[in-house]
């Protein structure tokens, strides 16, 4: 059985149909530079597709010197992506290559794979385990709508994640390596079982990454994040948010977090805008005097009581007072020592004068 969208393409190809006779698959060598090692599987719409001995289908894309996988016709539920095919690196997975495949349960990537095409594993209903290697830098629209996927651990090397795990409804645990610097829009939206996020730092910006993760109750945003823009909207179970001291701007992120009851912003935050609208149970907000709060930042928060933190000013005043007192004490000490020295000098002069008269 040919998997995913490739099935539809190959089923429409007369050549592919001719390859199967009485359940036995016959392949033949193409007359080319690779005649000894590459066996032609199909010539679908002018795109030559080859088959490897372990039943992976592949082709050659553009100027890519390596091999691009585009399907699989074996029976295994574990896809252990090969590192080499006929002496050439497997460097990419084609767009839609395994999309909608109902048999895949586990996929294991080698370090040689650098590129994952759009939707290459989207909509695989039984995919439970993904073992990424450190060759892939960017994930974009790769594993969306995989309802059986249970956890994701991102290895060192992955840098950017965008729109790649949306609606993975069984995903409960995510761990980011230090190399991850950006988690973009819709990366984990609708992951309704997500309860734990571990990150090692390195992230600078959070976009609409975790919208509608309704099982998430606590989140500790890592040190280094400067901007939050729509990261946790609709997380109705979120009760606790721990912000990093590095945070400067919140321009969205926690709309309709109905379980949130209290909030304390770091002293360095400069601006908050449209971030906590419709947090109906938010009753306490504490923030620094130096933070600018937009009029639209806390709309529809009927229980909210705002408390400004003047500690920064008090600390400044306190240090100013200490410095002033120390300066005054030093001045008084100096004047006192000067007065005592003058008195001693005058007394010595009197004693010398009296001694001279007696002579």
C-alpha positions in Angstrom: 0.0 0.0 0.0 1.4 3.4 -1.0 1.1 5.9 1.8 -0.4 9.4 2.1 -0.9 11.7 -0.8 1.7 9.7 -2.8 -0.9 6.9 -2.9 -3.3 9.2 -4.8 -0.6 10.2 -7.3 0.8 6.7 -7.9 -2.7 5.2 -8.1 -3.4 7.6 -11.0 -0.2 6.6 -12.8 -0.4 3.8 -15.3 3.2 3.0 -14.8 2.8 2.5 -11.1 -0.1 0.2 -11.7 1.8 -1.9 -14.0 4.5 -2.5 -11.4 2.2 -4.7 -9.3 1.3 -8.1 -10.7 -0.4 -10.8 -8.5 0.8 -9.0 -5.4 4.4 -9.0 -6.4 6.2 -5.7 -7.1 8.6 -5.5 -10.0 11.0 -2.6 -10.4 13.4 -1.9 -13.2 16.5 0.2 -13.6 16.3 3.5 -15.4 18.9 4.2 -18.1 20.8 7.0 -16.3 24.0 7.7 -14.4 22.5 5.7 -11.5 21.6 2.6 -13.5 23.4 0.3 -11.2 21.9 1.5 -7.9 18.7 3.5 -8.5 15.6 1.5 -9.4 12.8 3.5 -11.0 9.4 3.1 -9.2 7.3 5.6 -11.0 7.5 8.4 -13.5 4.6 10.4 -12.2 4.0 13.6 -14.2 7.6 13.8 -15.2 8.9 13.4 -11.7 11.0 10.2 -11.4 10.5 8.3 -8.1 12.9 5.6 -7.1 12.6 2.8 -4.5 15.2 1.8 -2.0 15.7 -1.8 -0.8 14.0 -1.1 2.5 10.9 0.2 0.5 11.4 3.9 1.0 10.6 6.0 -2.0 12.8 8.9 -3.0 13.7 11.4 -5.6 16.2 14.2 -6.4 15.1 17.8 -5.9 16.7 20.8 -7.5 20.3 21.4 -6.7 20.1 19.3 -3.5 23.0 16.8 -3.8 21.3 14.4 -1.3 18.2 12.3 -1.5 14.6 13.5 -0.7 12.3 10.9 0.7 8.8 11.1 -0.7 7.0 8.0 0.6 7.1 4.4 1.9 5.5 1.2 0.7 6.5 -1.1 3.5 4.4 -2.5 6.4 6.4 -1.4 9.4 4.7 1.1 11.8 8.1 2.5 12.8 9.8 4.7 10.2 13.5 4.6 10.9 14.6 7.1 8.3 17.8 5.9 6.7 20.9 8.0 6.9 22.2 7.0 3.5 20.6 5.7 0.3 23.0 4.2 -2.2 25.8 6.2 -0.7 24.0 9.6 -0.7 22.8 11.4 2.4 19.0 11.5 3.0 18.8 15.2 3.5 15.1 16.1 3.1 11.5 14.9 3.5 9.3 16.0 0.6 6.1 18.0 1.1 3.1 15.8 2.0 5.3 12.8 1.9 3.6 10.9 4.7 0.6 13.2 5.2 -2.5 11.3 6.5 -0.7 8.0 6.8 -2.7 5.8 9.2 0.0 3.2 9.9 2.9 5.3 11.2 3.3 5.1 15.0 6.9 6.1 15.4 9.3 8.1 13.2 13.1 8.4 13.9 15.2 10.9 12.1 19.0 10.7 11.4 21.3 13.8 11.7 21.5 13.9 7.9 18.0 15.2 7.5 18.1 19.0 7.3 14.7 19.9 5.7 11.2 18.8 6.5 8.7 19.8 3.8 5.4 21.4 4.6 2.7 18.9 5.9 5.1 16.0 5.5 3.6 14.3 8.7 0.4 16.3 9.2 -2.8 14.4 9.9 -1.2 11.0 10.9 -3.8 9.8 13.3 -1.7 7.1 15.0 1.7 8.8 15.2 2.7 8.6 18.9 6.5 9.1 19.0 8.8 11.5 17.1 12.6 11.3 17.7 14.1 14.4 16.0 17.9 14.6 15.4 20.0 17.7 15.6 20.1 18.3 11.8 16.8 20.1 11.5 16.9 23.8 12.3 13.4 24.9 11.4 10.0 23.2 11.8 7.1 24.7 9.8 3.8 22.9 9.3 5.2 19.4 10.0 3.2 17.6 12.6 -0.2 19.4 12.8 -3.3 17.4 13.6 -1.6 14.3 14.9 -4.0 13.5 17.7 -2.0 10.5 19.2 1.3 12.3 19.6 2.1 12.3 23.4 5.3 14.3 23.9 8.0 16.2 22.1 11.7 16.8 23.1 13.5 19.2 20.8 17.2 18.4 20.5 20.0 20.9 20.3 20.1 22.3 16.8 16.4 23.1 16.4 16.1 26.9 16.3 12.6 27.9 15.0 9.2 26.3 15.5 6.2 27.6 13.6 2.7 26.1 13.1 4.0 22.6 13.6 2.1 20.9 16.4 -1.4 22.5 16.2 -4.3 20.3 17.4 -2.1 17.5 18.7 -4.7 16.7 21.3 -2.8 14.1 23.3 0.4 16.1 23.6 1.0 16.5 27.3 4.7 17.3 27.6 7.1 19.6 25.6 10.8 20.2 26.3 12.8 22.9 24.4 16.6 22.9 24.0 18.6 26.0 24.5 19.0 26.4 20.7 15.3 27.2 20.3 15.1 31.0 19.9 11.7 31.4 18.4 8.3 29.7 19.0 6.0 31.2 16.4 2.3 31.5 15.8 0.1 28.4 16.2 3.0 26.2 17.1 1.0 24.3 19.8 -2.4 25.9 19.5 -5.2 23.5 20.5 -3.0 21.1 22.3 -5.7 20.5 24.9 -3.7 18.0 27.0 -0.6 20.0 27.4 0.3 20.3 31.1 4.1 20.8 31.3 6.5 22.9 29.3 10.3 22.7 30.1 12.6 25.2 28.5 16.3 25.8 28.9 16.4 29.4 27.8 17.5 31.0 24.6 14.0 32.1 23.5 13.6 35.8 22.9 10.1 36.1 21.6 6.9 34.2 22.2 4.1 34.6 19.6 0.7 32.9 19.5 2.3 29.7 20.4 0.1 28.0 23.0 -3.4 29.4 22.4 -6.2 27.2 23.7 -4.0 24.8 25.7 -6.8 24.4 28.2 -5.1 21.9 30.5 -2.1 24.1 31.2 -2.2 25.3 34.8 1.2 26.8 35.5 3.9 28.3 33.2 7.3 29.6 34.0 8.5 31.7 31.1 12.3 31.4 30.7 14.9 34.1 31.4 15.8 35.8 28.1 12.3 36.4 26.8 11.9 40.1 25.9 8.5 40.1 24.2 5.3 38.2 24.7 2.8 38.6 21.9 -0.3 36.4 22.1 1.3 33.4 23.6 -1.3 31.8 25.9 -4.7 33.2 24.8 -7.6 31.0 25.7 -5.7 28.9 28.2 -8.7 28.7 30.5 -7.0 26.5 33.1 -4.0 28.8 33.6 -3.7 29.8 37.3 0.0 30.8 37.7 2.4 32.8 35.5 6.0 33.3 36.4 7.6 36.0 34.3 11.4 36.5 33.7 13.2 39.6 34.8 14.3 40.0 31.2 10.7 40.8 30.0 10.2 44.3 28.6 7.0 44.2 26.5 3.6 42.3 26.7 1.6 43.1 23.7 -0.8 40.2 24.0 -0.8 36.8 25.4 -3.3 36.0 28.1 -6.8 36.9 26.8 -9.6 34.8 28.3 -7.4 33.1 30.9 -10.4 32.7 33.2 -8.7 30.8 36.0 -6.0 33.5 36.5 -6.6 35.3 39.8 -3.4 37.3 40.6 -0.5 38.7 38.6 2.8 40.4 39.4 4.8 41.9 36.6 8.6 42.2 36.7 10.0 45.7 37.5 11.6 46.0 34.0 8.4 45.7 32.0 8.0 48.9 30.1 4.6 48.4 28.3 1.5 46.2 28.5 -1.2 46.3 25.9 -4.3 44.2 25.1 -2.8 41.3 27.0 -5.2 40.3 29.8 -8.7 41.1 28.4 -11.6 39.0 29.6 -9.7 37.5 32.5 -12.9 37.5 34.5 -11.4 36.2 37.8 -8.2 38.3 37.8 -8.5 40.2 41.1 -5.0 41.5 41.9 -2.3 43.1 39.7 1.0 44.4 41.0 3.4 46.3 38.8 6.2 48.9 38.9 5.6 52.6 38.7 7.9 52.6 35.6 5.5 50.3 33.6 3.0 51.9 31.2 -0.3 50.1 31.2 -2.6 50.6 28.1 -6.2 51.4 28.6 -7.0 48.2 26.7 -4.7 45.9 28.6 -7.3 44.7 31.2 -10.7 45.1 29.6 -13.5 43.0 31.0 -11.7 42.2 34.3 -14.5 43.2 36.7 -12.7 42.0 39.9 -9.4 43.6 39.3 -7.7 45.7 42.0 -4.5 47.4 40.8 -1.5 47.9 43.1 1.5 50.0 42.0 4.9 49.1 43.3 6.7 52.2 44.5 9.6 50.2 45.8 11.9 51.4 43.1 11.3 55.0 44.1 11.6 54.2 47.7 14.9 52.4 47.1 16.2 55.4 45.1 15.1 57.8 47.9 16.7 55.5 50.5 20.0 55.4 48.8 19.9 59.1 48.2 19.3 59.7 51.9 22.1 57.3 52.9 24.5 59.1 50.6 23.4 62.5 52.0 23.8 61.3 55.6 27.2 59.9 54.9 28.3 63.1 53.2 26.9 65.2 56.1 28.6 63.0 58.7 31.9 63.3 56.8 31.6 67.0 56.7 30.8 67.3 60.4 33.7 65.0 61.3 36.0 67.1 59.1 34.9 70.4 60.8 35.2 68.9 64.2 38.7 67.6 63.6 39.6 71.0 62.1 38.2 72.8 65.2 40.1 70.5 67.5 43.3 70.9 65.6 43.0 74.7 65.7 42.3 74.7 69.4 45.4 72.5 70.0 47.5 74.8 67.9 46.4 77.9 69.8 47.0 76.2 73.1 50.5 75.2 72.1 51.2 78.8 71.0 50.1 80.1 74.4 52.3 77.6 76.2 55.3 78.6 74.2 54.7 82.3 74.8 54.4 81.8 78.6 57.6 79.8 78.6 59.5 82.6 76.8 58.3 85.2 79.4 59.4 83.2 82.3 62.9 83.1 80.9 
